[in-house]
Every structure is written in structure tokens, then in C-alpha cells.
Amino acid sequence: MSNIRVTSQQVAQKAGVSQSAVSRVFTPGASASMKTIEKVQKAAAELGYRPNSLARAMVSGKSRIIGLVVAYLNNQFYPEALENLSKKLQERGYHVLVFMASNSSENIDTVVEEILDYQVDGIIAASVSLSPELSNKCRAAGVPLVLFNRAHDSPKMSAVTSDNYAGGQKVAKYLISAGYERISYIAGWEEASTQRDREAGFMDTLNASGINLFSRGFGKFEMEESSKATLEMFSKPKELRPEVVFVANDHMALAVMDTLRYELGLKVPEDVSVVGYDDVPAAAWPSYDLTTVRQCSGQMVNITIDILLEEIESDTSQPRIVKIDGPLIIRGSTRKVKGVEYERI
């Protein structure tokens, strides 16, 4: 087996075209006639030629690689969103490098430094919180950065999220209309904007109606921690337990439901109702049938990519913060409200 690489010059000679024509055929977005494309692709296939993306990046100054940072792949919301991000970017002529991170500032700093070493054209940070200093470092390197499902107070950082505050409001209004009195909440990771905004919308609406939160637990966006919070909240006599608990995301809500049923022997919704946030695929499974606020993942992905590529391809683009409204999906984990219509699937 030969280790000698076939060059673009050899492809050009075999196809009877110029070397620049070969380059145009294998450069996304470049123009070439159909006849030229067919000749070049035929010659490349016969010779076993593969274009050198790294060499092309050195010449053009563009790698056409996007760095994608993610922290919560065990949450069903993210694998589906990341698959869509990768697919949509590939359709636009870009490739994705995925980097795993935790939410500690030291870890994220290290990961982003590593990403920048790969000469990426842009970065999407999904489910991680970045400091303004790190954003400034990316900007100084000429690498646009967009937050996905996270927001930041800095107006200089683009971000795409669901309207988490409005989602929290919808849950509170529904629970009030359903006549629940002992209403509790299980929080996610306290420093996450998603957690902060969902709880703020929820609490503001309860307080405006003169309702105090019955109890509060800490799930930290982790199933084990959510189970612990559930045991602490519900291992009490009936009159000291919540009637309903709003959980900051579905990943935790599923663990809450399993703990209620299989460790505490409680029925959902007969003994206690549960509401989540995200509308992950498992939320619609008959075994959970979870009432939840839907995050419109596909729309979030499309807007994230549009913003990032606009910032990559235009020197005059400005950072944008986009919040996408999502419906409250009523399923069997909560009791019904007569005369109130909600979307249900």
C-alpha cells in the first residue's frame, strides 16, 4: 500500500484542467461548470485523491471548522440539538469539532483555549456559561462566538435561548388555574441563565397572585441530585408534601417521577403532579406523559447558525440576543383544568 499522497496537480493533469479549477471544485461556495466538476470528480475518484482541508485553510485563512462546546450530553435535549447543529453546518459547508466541558470556569477556559488552537472559524457554546473575559479573547482572535441555550448579561455576546422567563410564567399560570395550593420547585444549576430565568418567571407570577412557594429543592441539572431533592421534599406526611412540583428541566423531572413512583410509592398525578421544561422525546413516552414547556430546538438551531455564519462572513454584523417562545404542553402528569385550552400532543 502506497503512502504517497495524490496531489491536485495530478488530478488537474488527468482531468485536462488547471490546478485552480480542481481547487474550485473542492472549495464549498466556489463556482465551476458542471462539465468541469464531472471531469475533476472522475479523475479524483480514479486516482484516490482527497483534498487537503488544512492546506486549503492555510491559504484561505478559513478552516471552515466550527468548535462546539457542550457540557450535558446525558440530557436528551442536547444530543438531538447537537445532531441538528452538525447537520445544518455541514449543509452550509462547515465541519464540527465537539469539545466536552464542565461548568467550572477553569475547565471552560482550558477548553476554549484548546479550540482556538485548532484555528476554528467560530464557536458555539451549548449549555456552558462563559465569562466576558473569555468572550473578549475569542473576539481578539477574530473568532465569533454564539451561546446556545444560555444567555449572558453582556450585550457583546450573541445568544439564542427559549424565552425562559415566559416559560416559567406559563407554568405558574397553569398551576394557579388548576387550583394547586402547595406548589414547589426543584432548581437546576444555580449559575445557569436558563435556571435563573425559568425560576424568575415562575416566582414572579406566583407572587403576583399572592402565592408563596411551598418548598424548594436543588437538582443541579443532574438526575442523582434531583432524586435526592425529591426524597427530601416528599419523605413527609401528606399534609407536609407539595401537591405539584415544577422541575427546571425534563432531564431532572424524569428522575423526580421515577423517585416518586418507585422509591416513595406515590402516584402521578393522583398523589402529586409534575411539570418539566424542554419537551425531550421521553417526555411524550406513555410511561412519563410529562406536562412540560417545549423548547423549539429546530428553530433555535437555525437561528444560532444564521447568527454565527453572519458574524463569520461579515465584518459589520452586530451581536444578537434571541429568545424564542415555546408552548406549554399539557400531558397526564398534571390534572386537567375545565374550560382552559392548552396545546397537547
N, C-alpha and C positions, 0 to 999 in steps of 0.2 A: 504493500500500500504506500503510495507516494505522499510525502508531507509537503510537497511543493504546491503553493497556492496558485490558482489560476488568476491572472491579472485582467483588469478591464481592457488593457491594450490588446490582449489575446482575443478577448470577446469581440472587440471592435474589428480586428483583422478578419476573424472568421465570419462576422456578420456583414462585412463590407461597409462599415460606417465609421464615423470618427469616434475617438475616445470620449469626447464631450457628449455625443449622442447616447453612448452607453450610460454615462453619468446621469443624464436627464431621465432616462428610462427608469433608473433605480432611485430617483430622488422624488419623494412624495410632493405633489403640487407642481412639479416641473412639466413642461409641455414637450410632447413628441408625437409624431404622426403614428397612426395605427400600424402602418406598414413597418416603420422603424421599430416600434415596440415588439411586433411579432418576430422580426429578424433577430433582434437583440435577445429576446427571451429564448428563442430557439437555440441560438448559439450558446447562450449561458447554460441552458439545460444540458446540451451535448458535452460541454466542457466541464460541467460541475462547478460553475462559478457562483460564488456568493459575494455580494457587495460588502465592503468593509465599512460598517457604520461608524466605527471610531475614527477611521481615517477621514471619512466624509465630514465628521463633526469638527475635526481639527482644521479642515479647510474652510468650512462654512461658519464656524463659531457656534453652531447649533447641534446639540446632540439628539434632539427630538426624543429625549427621555424625561419622564416626569417622576419625581420622587413622591411616594405615597407613604405617609407615616400613620400608623394605626396602633391602638392600644387594646381594643376589646374584641378580638376575633371570636371569643366564646359567646358574645351577644349576637343573636341571629340577625339583628338589624344590619350589622356591618359586613358579613360575608357577601350578602346579596348586593349591598350598595357598592362594595369594592369590585365585585364582578362587573357591575354595570359601568363603574368608572373606567375600569380597564378596557372593556369592550368599546365604549364610546371614544376613548382616547385613541385606541387602535384604528377606529374608523376615521379619525382625523389625522392619521399618520404619525402618531406618537406611541411610545412604548412606556411601560410602567416598571419601576423598581419599588418593591414593597419593603418597608423597614418597620420592624416592631419596636414599640416603645412602651414604657410605663408612664405614669403621670407625674413622676418626680422631675423637678426642674433640671437636676444634674443629668438624668438619663436622656431627657429630650434634647438638651444642649448637645450632648455627645452624638446623638443620632443625627441631628440636623447638620452638625459639622461633618459627619461622615457622608451625608447626602451631597453636600456642597462639593466634596472631593470628587464626586462622580460627574461633575460638570453638567448637572441636570438643567433643563430649561425652565423648570418650575416645580413647585412643591404643593401638594395637597395634604393638609394635616387633618386627619379624621379622628375625632374623639380624644384629641390631646389639646392641652392648653399651653400656648406659647407666651413667652414674655415679650414685651415691646423691644427689649434689647436684642433678642433673637430675631425678631422680625426686621429690625434695623440692619442686622448683619446680613440677612438674606437680600435686603434691598441694596445694600452696599455692594454685594456680589453680583447685582443685576439679575437676581433670581426671584421672580414673583411668587408669592405665597398666598394660598386661599385656605381658610378654615372651613371644614365640612362638619356640620352638626356640632359646632362650637362657635361661640361669639366672643368678642373681645371689646373692651371699652375703648380701645384706640381706634380713631376714625381712619387711621392709615393702614389698617389690616382688613382685607376683604374677608367676608364670612357669609356662609349660606346655612341657614337653620330653618326648622319649622318655627312657627310663631308659638314658642313655648309658653309665654305668658297667657296668650289667648287660649291655649290648650288647657292650662290649669284652671282658667276661668270656666271653661265649658264643663269640666268635671265637677267643679263646685256647684254650678247652677243646676246641673242634672241631679246631684245628690240632694240638694235642698228641695228641688221639685218632687223628688221621690219620697220626701218625708223622713230621711235619715236624721238622727239626732246625735248619736255617738259616732262622730266622724274622725278618723285617724289618718296618719300619713307616714309612709316609710320613705325616707330620703335616700338619694344616691350619693355620689362623691360630692362632698360639700363645696369644693372649689370649682366644680364644673358649671358653666353657664347654663346648660340645659337643666340641671338640678335647681339652680338658683331661680331661674325664670319660671319654671313649672310651679315650684312651690309658692313663689310670689303671687302669681295669678290666682292660684288656688286659695291662699290665705287671705288675700285682699278681698276676694269675693265672699268668703265665709264671714270675715269680719264686718263687711258692709251690710250683711244680713243679720248681724248680731249673734253670730255663732262662733263659739270658741272651739279650737281644736281639742279633741278628747285626749289624744296621746300622739306621740311622735317617736318613730324608730329610725335607726341608721342602717341602711343596707349597703351603702358604698358602691352600688352597681355590681355587687358580687352575690352569687346565689347563696353561698355559705353564710355570709353576713346577714343576708335577707332572712334566711331560715332562723338564725339566732334572734333577730329582731322580732320575728313572728312569735317565737316561743315566749319571749319576754313579754310581749304585748298581750298574748291570748291565754297564757297559763294562769288564768284567774277565774273567779266566779263569773257567771254570765252577766250580771249587772255591772261588772267592772271591765267588761270586754267591749271593744268597738262593735258597732253594727256594720260598719263598712270601712275599708282601708283603701286609700289611693296610694298606689306604689309608683315611684318616679319613672320606672320603665318596665316593659314587659319581661325582660330577662329576669328581673327580681320578682315580678308578680307571679310568674310561673312557679318559682321556688316557694313563694308565700302560699300559693294554693296547695302545692304538694305537702307542705308542712302542716297546714290547717287540716287537711284531709287524713294524711297517713301517720302523722305523729300526734295530733291532738284530737282526731276523731270528729272534727267538725264538718258540717256540710255547707257547700257553697251553691246557691246563695241563701239557703234556708237559715243557717246559723250566722253567717257573716257574708257580706258581699265584698268583691274585689274589683278594683279598676286599675288598669295599667296605662302605659304610654308607649307608642311606636307602631303597634299592629304588625308584629312579626308574624311569619307564617304559622307558627304553633298556636298563636292566639285564636285562630279560627278552627283549630282542631276540636272535635266534639268533646275530647277529654278535658279541655280547658274552657272553650267557648267564652273567651275573656272580653269583657267590655273594656275598650281602650280608645285612646286618641291616635289617629293614624298620622304617621309622618309620611309625606308624599315623596318617597325615596327617589323615584324616577325623575320627578321634576327637580328635586334638589341636586341630583347628579348632573342633569343637563345644564342647569344654571351655573353650577360650580365650574364645569368645563368651559362654558362660554366666557365666564369672567377670567379664568386663568389664561386661556389662549388669547383673549383680547389683551391682557397685560403683557403676555409674551411677545405678541406681534405688533403692538402699538406703543409708541413712546409717550403718547398723550392720554392713555387710559387712566382713570381715577379709581381708587378703591371703592368697592360697593358692599353694603351690608343688606342682605336679602332675607326676609322672613316669610315663610310660606305657610299659609293657613291649612289646617287639616281637620277633617270631620271627627266627631265623636261617634264611635261605632258601638252600638248597644247590642250586647250578646247576653248569654244566660248566666253570667257570673254576678249580675245585679238584678234586683227586682224591677218590674216594669212600672211605668208611670201612665196612668189613664189620661187620655187626652193630650199627651205630649208625643210628637212625632220626631224621631231621630233616624238617621241613616243606619240601616242594619243589614249586614251581609253574612 
